[in-house]
Amino acid sequence: MRPLMAANSSNINLQVSITNRQILSIALPITASIVVPQINFITNNIFLGGLGQKELGVAGITGVYYLIFAVIGHGLNNGLQALISRRAGENRVDQIGNLFSQGIRISLVFAIVGILLTWFLAPVLFRFALHDTERVNMAVDFLNIRILGLPFLYVYQMRNALLVGTNQSRYLIIGTAVEAIANVYFDYGMIYGKLGMPKLGFNGAAYASIIAEFAGLVVIFLVIHIQGIGKRLELFRNIGYDWKNIKLILRISSPVILQLAISIISWEFFYILIEHHGEQDLAVSNTMRNIFGFFGCFTWAFGATTNSMVSNIIGQGLQHRVTELVNKIMTWSVGFAILVCLLLNLFPHAFLSVYGQGDAFIEAAIPVMRIVSLALVLMSVSVIWLNAVTGTGNTQVNLYSEFAAIFLYCIYVYIVLEKLQLPIEWGWASEGIYWITLLVPSFWYMKSGRWKTYKM
């Protein structure tokens, strides 16, 4: 069968080269595609900030909760992307369409489970964890609506895996641009009752986000159709149930899914502890999540590039050049992070004033932002080595690293925020512990060369 496969795909070459130009051609469109959802988060929070500090604080809790499910999809995306990239490196184009179809099938099952958990379990958890009854009711009502966007988000993420894994990340920008425009338009209309829309207040942000996700999904699949990507990659030729590929996707993805899920669950734990400190600290921490998420987009884009390119060149049989590739990508990642760190520390008022919360809020947020800016630099190193491990396929290493990091992280934030009741900047210092603990085993594993014998 292999000679026939090669003949069928002889006119398509999806193999990457180890150059700065190739790295940037993959990473920059991914950056744009990751930035847009973060802009959506920030837009929601800017509009919600106009309603009051309570709404801004609750937006932080609901945002992190939804992020738990978003990163589950991102974990599935990472595993699928690594597999598609490996097949692209091997030039086995006929396998890509079937992997993509099975990824869609898995993601929709995950979405249904996420919706049911939110409707039946989340209200119980929030009533147990939060002190303020009004915040609980606001969060539950919002999430009952917001979670309905999960199927659109997951299919959207599978599309990302396909385009990045086949070196066509430039098309990501189109769908995300449509999503951003739709989100701003419907946020403004539905939160405040403008543009002929009903005034829905806090819940208006939930409806706006769902509409935006659906619009982005429709547009990008139109692009895939118009550009002939579906036909070239035989996306719809072999879409039947394939248990072998489903098991393969789950084997590679499940450690990453669990790793990312427990990471964000620990962040929700962190926000619950912050909620005990009061409304202003919760609102400040929510803005830090926005800043961390927005400026971390560069790092996550280079991380996705690392995953894809490492898997691709291993598929080409170029294992001896993996470290060279990782070092090249890390140089770009750290460079962007240092630039962001400098900007945040030189112009903190400019970034914080957009939330319209006044001078007292800004003064409380500046010490936290300085710590967050340093954490972004640490993250720019750790994420690259973590994704290099994902690209090799041995994602269990990431999971073990995550367990160790989360264990130390949760103990630290509980003692600092709950027992000692220290200011929240001490709580945010936990990011340093987290990223260093993740870096050490990932770096060691890649340097050991043990990944060279791992098959997928």
N, C-alpha and C positions, 0 to 999 in steps of 0.2 A: 504493500500500500504506500510506503514512503516515496518511491519514485513518482507515483501518480500524484501524490500530494504536492511534491515539488514542482511537477509540471503544471498543476493547476494554479499555483501561486508564483510562478517564475517571474511574472511581470510586476510583482509587488515585493518591495524590500522594506521591511519594518525594523531593520537592525540599526542601532544607534552608534555614534562615534564618540570617543572620549575627548571632547573639545569644549572650551568655554562657550563657543557659539551654540553647540548642541544643548548644553546645560541650560543656557538662558532661553533658548527657543522653546524648551519644555516648561521651565520654571515660571517665566513671566506671565504667560497666559493662565497658568494655574493660580498664580498670585492674584490676578484680577478676578478669577472665579471664586476664590476664597474670600477676598476682600468684600465682595458684594453682599454675601449673607451677613457679614459683620456690620456693614453699613446699614443693613436692614435692622439689626439688633440696636445699633446706635440711634437710628432714626426713630424706632419705636420708643426708646428711652427718652429722647429729646422731646418728642410729642407728649409722652406720659409725664415727663417732668413738669410740663405746663399744667397738669392736673393737680400736682402736689407731691410732697416728699414721700408720703405713704405709698402712692402708686409707683413711684420710682423704686422704692425699696422692694415692694412685692414683685415688680418686674424682674428684679435680680433673682428672687427665689424661683419664680416660674421659668425664667430663662435658663437657669442652670438645670432645672428638672427636665425641660424639653431637650436640653443639650445632652442629657444622659442617653436619650433615645437616638439623637442625631449622631452621637459618636458610635453607637452600635452599628448604624448604617455605614459610618466611616470605616469601622473595623472590617466590615464585610467588603467595602470598597477596596481597602488596602490589600486584602487577601486576593480578591478577584483581579485587581490591578497587577499584582505580582505574577499571577498565573498567566494573564493575557500578555504581559511583557515577556515572560519566559517563552511562550509560544511564538511571539513576534521575533524574539532573538533567534529562535530555531527555524524561523520562516515557515511555521506550520499554521498558515492562515486559516485552513479549514477547521481548526479546533476553536478559533476565537468566537465565532458566532454561537456555538453550543454552550461555551462557558458563560457568555453574556446572558443567554436565555435562562440558564439554570440560576444565575445570580439574581435575575429579576424574580424568578419563582420563589427563591428563598427570602428575598427582601419583602415581598408582599405578605408572606406568612409572618415574618417578624413584625410587620406593621400592624396586622390584626391583633397580635398578642399585646403589643404596646398600647393600643387603643383600649383594649379590655382591662389591662392592668391600671391604666390611668382612671378609667371610669369607676372601677370597683375598689382599688387598693389605695390610690393616692389620697382620697379624702380622709381615710383612717390615719395614714402616716402624717399628714399635715396637722390634723387635730391633736395628734400625740406630740408632735415636735415643736409647734409654734405656740407662743404665749398669747398672741393677740387674736381673738375670735374673728374680728373684721378682716384681718389679713388672711386668715384661713379661708373664709368664704370667698374673698376676692380671688385668691390663688386657685381654688377648686373650680369656680365658675369659669375662669379664664382657660384653665387647662382642659376642661371638658370640651371646649371649642377648639383650642389650638392643636390638640393631638390628632384631629381629623386630617391635618395636613401631612401626617407621617407617611402614608403610601406615596404621595407625590415626592416627598423629600427622598425616600429610599430609592425609588426608580431613578430619580435625578442623580443620586450618588452612583448608581450602577452605570449610568451613562458616562459619568466622570471617569470611572475605572476603564471603560472601553476607549474613550478618546485619549486619555493619558497613556494607557498601556500600548496603544498603537501609534504613538508619537503624533497625535493630532490635537494637542491641547489648545491650539489657537482657536478652535471652535467653541471652547468653553465660555469665552467672553460674551458671545451673542446671547445665550440663554440667561446668563447672570445679569446682563445689562437690562434685559426685559423685566426680570424679576425685581431689580432694584427700582426701576421707574414705577412699576405697578405697586410696589410696597409703599413708596413715598406718597403716591397719589391716593391710595385707599386708606393709608394711615391718617393722613390729613382729613380726608372726607369722613371717615367712619368714627374717628375719635372725637372730633369737634363738631360733626354734623354739617360739614361744608360740601360744596360741589354737588348739591342736591341729594346727598346721602343722609341716612338717619344718624343721629347723635348717639353713639353706643358707648362712649367713654372708654374705660379701661379695656373692655372686651372688644372694642373696635380694632385694637391692635392684633388680636387673635384672628379675626376674620380677614383683615388686610394681609396678614402673613400667609394664610392659606391660599387666598386668591393669587398672591404673588408667586408662590411655589408652583401652583398649577400653570400659570401663564409661562413661567420659565421652562417648565417641563415640555409643554406643547411646542413652544418655539424651537427648542433644541432638537426635538425629534423631527420637526419639519426640516431643519438644517441637515440632519443626518440623511434624510430622504432626498432632499434636493441636491446635495453634494455627491450622492451615489455611494456613500460610505456603507450603507446596509448591503448594497449589491456587491461591492468590492470585497467586503469581509464576510459575505455569505451569512449575514446575521439571522436571516429568517429561513434558511435552508434546512436546518436541523434543530427544530425548537422543541422536539418531543422530550418527555421526561427521561432524564439520564442520571440514574442513581450513582454511577461511578464518578461523574463530574461533580454532582452535588456533594458527595462525601469528600472529594478532593477540595472543593471550595471551603467546606465547613472545617476540614482539618487544618487548612492554612489560615482561615479567617478567625476561627473560634478563639484561639489564644489572644489575638489582637482585639477582638470584640470584648472579651472579658477584661483585658488589660485597660482598654479605654473606658469601659463602663464603670469599673471600680474606681478609676481615676476621677471621673466626674461625680460619682456617688460620694466620694470623699470630699469633693468640692461643695456638694450640697450640704454635707455635714458641717463643713466650714461656714457656710452661709447661715445655717441654723444657729450655730454658736454666735455668729456676728449679730443675728437678730436679737439675741439676748442682751446685747450691748446698747440697743436703742435704734431709733429711726435714722438718725444722721449717719451713724457708722454703717448701717445697712445700705443706705443710699450711696455713701462714698465707695463701699466695696463693690456695688453694682457698676459704678463708673469705671472702677479699676478692671472689672471683668471685661467691659467694653474696650478699654485701652489695651489690655493684655491680648484680647482676641483680635482686635484690629491690627495692631502692629506685629503680632505674632504670625500674621498671614504670610509674611515673607519667609519665615522659618518653616512653616508647615508646607509651603509650596516647594521649597528646596528639599524638604523631607520626602514629599511625594515624588519628586524628581529622582531622589536617591533610590527609593524603592523600585521605581520603574527601570532606571538605567542599570542598577546593579543586577536586577533579574535578567534584563535583556543581554548584557554582556556575558553573564554566566551562560545564558543560552547559546551565545556565540562561541563558547569555549575559551573565553579570555579571563579566567579566574585570576591570573597573575597580575591583572591590571585593576582589580577592584579597589585596592587601597589608594592607588593613584587617583581614581575617579572620586572616591569619597573625600579625599583631601581637597580636590578641586572644588567640589560642591560646598564643602565646609567653609572654605575661604570666602565664597560669596555670601553664605548664610551669616557668618560672623560679621562680615563687613557691613551688611545691611542692619544687623542688630545693634552694632556700635553706633551707627549713624542715628538710628531711632532713639537709642539711649541718650545721646547728646541732645537731640531735639527736645525730648521730654524734660530733661533737666534744665535746659536753657530757657524754655518757654512754657513752663507748667501752667501759668494762668490762661494762656491762649487755648490750651486743650481742655481745661476744666470749665472755662466760662461758658462754653456752648450749652451746658446743661441748665443754665439759668437758675442756679440755687443760691447765689449770693456769696459774699466774701467769707463768711464763717465756714461755709461748706468748702470753699477752695483752700482755705488755710488748713483745714482738717485733712484734706485730701493730698496735699503736696508731699508730706513725709511718706505717705503710702506709695505715691507714684514714683518716688525716687527708688524705693525698694523694688517695685514692679519693673522699672527700667533695667535694673541690674539683673533681675531674674530673666528678662528677655534675652540677655547676652548668654547666660548659662544655658537657656533653652536652645539657643541657636546651635550649640555644639551637641547637646544630648540628642535632640530630635534627628540630626543627621545620622548618628551612629545607630540609633534605634531603628530607623528606616532602612539602613544598610542591612541590619539583621533580618528585617521583614523581607527584603529583596532576596535573601538567600533561601527563604522558605521556612527556616527554623524559628517560627514565631513563639515557640514555647519559652525561649530565652527571654523574650520581651515580657512575657507573663510573669515569670519568676522575678524579674527585676522590678516589675510593677508591684508585686506583693510586698517586697522588701521596702520599696519607696513609700507605699501607702501606709504600711505599718508604722514607720517612723514619723510620717507626716501627721497622721491622726493623733498619735500620742502627743506630739509636739503641740498641735493647735488646741487640743483639749486642755492640756496643762496651762498653756499660755493664756488662752481666751476664757476658759471656764473656771479654772481653779485659781490662777493668779490674777485674773481680770486685768491684764496688761493692755495698753492701747493697741488698736488694731494693726498698726504698722508692725508690731512684733508678731502678730498672727500671720501677716503676709510674708514675713521672712521665711516661713515654712517652704516657700517656693524654692529657695536655695537648697534646702535639705532634699527636697523631692527630685530636682533635676540632677544633682550630683549623684544621688543614689541610683538613678536610672542610667547615668552615663558609664559608671565604672564597669558593670558586667557586660554591657554592650560593646564597649571599647575592647575589653579583654577578649571577648568571644571572636570578634572580627580579627584581632591581631593573632589569635591562636591558630587560625587557619582551619579549625574544625568544621566550619561550614562548607568546605570544599567537597566533602563526601556526602552532603545532604541532597536528597533527590526529591523532586516534585513534578 
